[in-house]
């Protein structure tokens, strides 16, 4: 059987990883909002990628909604965030998202990008507010995501890297 890569991308980094994975594997690629379970069920493995927003993984609702209809399929999840990888922070994301029927599904982290100018007004204002709050802290006490937030500032940054795909490709087998 042939695999599929489902993805939900707000600003493009997750889409880029989905494209790279598709090139590496030959798997079809489809946005989750266009995915129909009747079609997705024909694929194995199923890889789902989504950006991290407010500690949630975008697009994961597809697996939550249709997980019972995907029983027996190899499923892999990857999430994309702007922060550098940090084991404890990633564990919190996994624990928060991959519970219940999703527990035990392999989940991987890929670093994305940062572009204040490309963000929606709401996201841009939330980031500015968050930076204001973080700036009041002692920099020595910043968590890794806070360091990344403050370092990125208003600069456009792209940390996407095909090397993040290596463990995903290994999990596909």
Order of alpha helices (4+ residues) and beta strands (2+ residues): beta-alpha-beta-alpha-beta-beta-alpha-beta-alpha-beta-beta-alpha-alpha-beta-alpha
